[in-house]
């Protein structure tokens, strides 16, 4: 059975479950869906995993939508729309259902937590500020843990920062840096559109230097580019004919060829071509760095 052959009542239920239209109605409808027993969940999971039964996958998703709503409420302190958080969490739930292996021996809800949180976290980091406050995996983890670790509003004292750092296993300086990012605010580069002459000079656009058209910088960049290009050609001349041909046709030519094309032409394996390519690139790199 596919989604197209499902009964019309369930299709209408799916169609009305858009959090952005009426959040209260959505939550009410989600809470009205029956919770699956362990046996029912396992049967549906097996049907989707082994038979690619999309109707079984749909039922698994529907039965766990209330869990996404519950998780979205825990992120209400970030100032973002709960409906949007739910919608992102639903994406994570669908990803979890797609990857769920019933043979693992855990309930779907336990498996889905990671995927739902991942989508919500990505949405929060993407929309909480214009400039991202966390880009690395460690920074992302610290961002969410720090909010939960702060016992009060206001800036952390040194002792509090050290305590949080110890709990999270990071240096105190990292905690202070992340708190500064979280406490910062977005500012317009050009200033407000209705700002008068006395206010407009404070905008960064009025006092930050634009180095794009600096003659000295342009000459420096052109000189560096010429030096790099000349150095590359000198390095290529130190290679044997075959290695030079491989690099040229693999990286420098507009019409690039594959390892298998070169392997067939030279009568050797594609792995040997890859080794020759790697060795040649290492030689060129050594010459350029000398």
Protein Blocks (a to p, Z undefined) as FASTA:
>chain_A
ZZklpcfklmmmmmmmcfklmmmlmmmmmmmpccddfklmmmmmmmmmmnopaklmmmmm
mmmmmmmmmmmmmmmmnopafklmmmmmmmmmmmmmmmpcfknopafklmmmmmmmmmmm
mmmmmmmpmbdcbfbfmlmmmmmmmmmmpmbgcjddfklmmmmmmmnopafklmmmmmmm
mmpccddfkbpfkbcfklmmmpmklmpccfklgmklmmmmmmmmmmmmmmmmmmmmmpcf
klmmmmmmmmmpmbdcdfklmmmmnopafklmmmmmmmmmmmmmmmmmZZ
